């Protein structure tokens, strides 16, 4: 298989950016967003946290939506607290607004971030306190590991994620109509929404090559019956392009 025709499932704006990169590389893509983002109401408690970031030894931002909402509230009043992100794309959102951000170069997940020397140094001090900016719910691994290393962890949830409403069968219809031969998800929740949307068509959908951002999501997909799962080792356009160019089925 040399001519990929892939389905992108990120939120609409992110899918449009990714589609442009793929198009420049001669790869056809179709977008069916499986995650929508809704900011949570700004509360006095949330504002108080942003005005007192100096009490934290590290602020960790786990997604691009969290980064965008954070910079809106900071209003350029950057504290000297070290900032961290799970991946390069999230770091870039923060860097575009003047922040210096530490992030792992070898992966886009919590596991890679936990190995980052700068984060380990930040939490090594006595009484270390970490703030995690994220969406509603989400993985607990990062906080659990940080607590195991002696840090206290607070969450600040800035948005919620949900699966947009689609008619039954829309996923298989799109695959057949546009002759798609690959699927792309950017997170564990994105994969779960893909499977949920597929419904009774999942056995057929599971036969298509599926490109995922991390070993964790690869394991999820394989456990659910996906037959051909490719770990892109990151969620960036560059990581996806490398995986597409090096994969044949």
Secondary structure as GFF3:
##gff-version 3
##sequence-region A 1 249
A	DSSP	beta_strand	5	8	.	.	.	ID=ss1
A	DSSP	alpha_helix	12	24	.	.	.	ID=ss2
A	DSSP	beta_strand	28	31	.	.	.	ID=ss3
A	DSSP	beta_strand	36	39	.	.	.	ID=ss4
A	DSSP	alpha_helix	44	50	.	.	.	ID=ss5
A	DSSP	three_ten_helix	53	55	.	.	.	ID=ss6
A	DSSP	beta_strand	58	61	.	.	.	ID=ss7
A	DSSP	alpha_helix	64	74	.	.	.	ID=ss8
A	DSSP	beta_strand	83	85	.	.	.	ID=ss9
A	DSSP	alpha_helix	88	95	.	.	.	ID=ss10
A	DSSP	beta_strand	101	103	.	.	.	ID=ss11
A	DSSP	alpha_helix	110	114	.	.	.	ID=ss12
A	DSSP	alpha_helix	117	122	.	.	.	ID=ss13
A	DSSP	beta_strand	129	135	.	.	.	ID=ss14
A	DSSP	alpha_helix	141	148	.	.	.	ID=ss15
A	DSSP	beta_strand	152	162	.	.	.	ID=ss16
A	DSSP	alpha_helix	170	177	.	.	.	ID=ss17
A	DSSP	beta_strand	182	184	.	.	.	ID=ss18
A	DSSP	alpha_helix	188	198	.	.	.	ID=ss19
A	DSSP	three_ten_helix	199	201	.	.	.	ID=ss20
A	DSSP	alpha_helix	202	205	.	.	.	ID=ss21
A	DSSP	beta_strand	209	212	.	.	.	ID=ss22
A	DSSP	alpha_helix	215	223	.	.	.	ID=ss23
A	DSSP	beta_strand	229	231	.	.	.	ID=ss24
A	DSSP	alpha_helix	237	246	.	.	.	ID=ss25
###
